Amino acid sequence: MRKRWISLLAAGLLIGGVLTPASPALAAPTFKVPFPCNQSWSGQTRSDHSPAYAVDFNRTDDLGDPVVASAPGTVDRVTDLGGTSYGKYVRINHGGGYSTYYAHLNGFNVSVGQTVGYGKVLGWVGSTGGSTGPHLHYEQRLNGSDIQVRFNGTLGLYWGTKTYTSDNGCSSGSGNGTVDTSGTPLTVRSGPGTGYSSVGTVADGTRVTIACQTTGTTVTGTYGTSSIWDRIGSGRYISDAYVYTGYDGYIPGVPRC
Ligand SMILES: [Zn+2]
């Protein structure tokens, strides 16, 4: 809670650390499942598919579900072929000769030339082009030829149907904060709210690791009024209104509980 000038320095150091190691040129990108974090999709491959190594993804009621970039890159095609072939499709150029295709979309959320990162919504699952029902037709290509797909370096299932769970765009980090109550120990709750039972206290000035954040009871504390609660352990939550994290609201990169 509560952004102060010190947090700008901390953020600068963090960004510097993230940017330091460059990926080797021409290495295959780390492709991820082309759907948002934690979603599970059934991916089917079949030898009579065109092209052969493409994957058709489905899940229940998937029409209109968001489709996301499977790796960072530049959008180099946003095309509507009408009632044939791919229908509405997006192609991303990942560099090193690698590209990905997302076909039969219902609509587009990107334009040609746009730089995208993991988890960027490209469009929505549809049934455009030569499709008989909603699904995402997905391809990975190298120098224009389709290749067997890999997610996080692991080869997809050929041939058959397999459930793939996305870690695309998932926040991975934890955050830190310092409890500031001006003296009184802060009550730790079993859930994100004052109605949950007390499971202990943390002393004023305690440095805490925040595994995730969620919305709960609105509390007014040292840093103003907030409905954010910080999970500092299994079944242990404290109100963010009493925690200095360097940020108003949610901490960037820390997942929702
Ligand atoms: Zn297909």
Residues whose N, C-alpha, C, O or C-beta is under 5 A from the ligand:
A	BS01	ZN	A54 V55 D56 H137
